C-alpha cells in the first residue's frame, strides 16, 4: 500500500507496517548477536580466568570477568556517538546509514564464530582479542541501524514502530537461545561428561555463534535490498514534517543545526538519560551475571535458565506488541512509569524470596553432582519483569529522538546509547569488585538491581508529562494526532 493510500484511508499519519518490519531486520541482527554474547561469554571468561589463576572459586575472578564483559559497553560509549554523528553527515547513493550497517555487519560475522573456538582451545588472549574486534565493528553498525527507524518514521508513530522493531530484535535473540538449549540438552541426554561438556564437544557452543553470524549477514542483505533509504525519505517527506508538529516535547524543535536546545527540552533530555542510566545499571547487572548467579549461587541447571530467558523474551514481545495501544490511551511518560514501577516490585519480590528460600545443597549421586531445580518463582518474576521493561524500552528511545530534528537523529541516538552503555560499562565492573568482598556474593544480585531501579524510577518521575500539558492547554491538533495514531 502506498503512502498516499495509507494517508487517505486513515485521515492522518499512519504507520507503514511492512517497511517497519523490514527495518526491524537491523535490530534482529543486533539482538541475535548480543544474546549469544551474553549467554556464553561470561562463562567462557570465568572458566579461562579460573584456569589462568589456578583457582576453583569463581567469585575470585568475577572482577576480571566484569571488566571484560564491559568492553562492549565501553566501546559503545566512545564509538556509537562518533558513528552516529558521522552517519548524520554521510551522503551516499545507498543512504547515510547503510554503508555503516553493511561494513560493520560483515566484519562482525567473520570474527564472531571464532570466539568459542578460542575458548575450546583454552586461549584466553585470543578470546579477548576476538571479543574486542567483534565489539568495535558491532558499534559501527549498531547506531546507524537503530537510527534508521526514526529516520523513516514520523515522530508520533515511533513508539508503535519501536515496538515492532523490538519484536524483530527479540525474535533474533530467541533463535540462539532455543538452539543453544536444544544442543545442550541433547548432549546431556547422550553423553556423560557432565559439567565438562564445553571442552568435549565444540559444536555445542559453536553452532549458536555460527548461526548468529549467518543470520546477521542475511538480515543486513534483506535490509539493503528492501529499504532504499534515499527514496523512502523523499516519499514520506510531508509526513515527517507533519510529525514534527505533533511531537510530545516541551518546545518545538527547529531544523537548524546551530540553534541550541531550549532549556525545557534539555532538562527533559537529561532526566531521561540519567533515569535510563540507572535502569540499565540494574538490567545489565542482572543479564551479565544471571548465568553465574544460576550456576554458582542457585547451583541449578543453566539449561533451565535458557527456559527462563525464553519466557521473559516472549513476555517482552507481548509488551512490544501492546505498548503502542497503551501509549495511545495514557501517553509515553505514564506508560514508561508503569513499566518502571512494576519492575521495582518484581525486584522487591525476588529479593524477599531469594533470602527466605535459600538454595539447597546439591545432592551427589554416584560421585556426580545433581543440580538444584531452577526456582519456579524466577520464571514468574522474569516474565513480569520482561513485560514491564518492554514498556520502558519501547518508549524511552522515541522520547530521546523526539527532542531533535531529522538532521541530528544519529547524534541523539548516540546520546541514548552513550547513557545505556556507560551504565553497562560500570555495572559489570562494580558487581565484580563488590564480589571481592567476602560479605557480598551472588545472592545480593537482586538487591543491587533493586537499588538501581528505585533510583531510576524516582528520577523519571520528574520528567515533564508533555501530553498532559498539551491536554490542559487544549492543543487540539497534537492531542488528536497522538490519540488517533500512537
HUFEN-V591412 format. One record per run of one state. SS is the DSSP state (H for helix, E for strand, L for the rest). FROM is the first residue (numbers start at 0). TO is the last residue. Records with the same first field share a line. If there is no record, write none. Layout:
BEGIN
SS = FROM-TO + FROM-TO
END
This chain:
BEGIN
L = 0-1 + 10-15 + 53-56 + 60-60 + 69-69 + 89-96 + 112-112 + 120-122 + 151-153 + 190-192 + 200-200 + 226-227 + 235-235 + 245-261 + 297-298 + 300-300 + 330-330 + 356-361 + 365-366 + 370-370 + 372-374 + 401-404 + 434-440 + 460-464 + 473-474 + 485-485
H = 2-9 + 16-52 + 57-59 + 61-68 + 70-88 + 97-111 + 113-119 + 123-150 + 154-189 + 193-199 + 201-225 + 228-234 + 236-244 + 262-296 + 301-329 + 331-355 + 375-400 + 405-433 + 441-459 + 465-472 + 475-484
E = 299-299 + 362-364 + 367-369 + 371-371
END
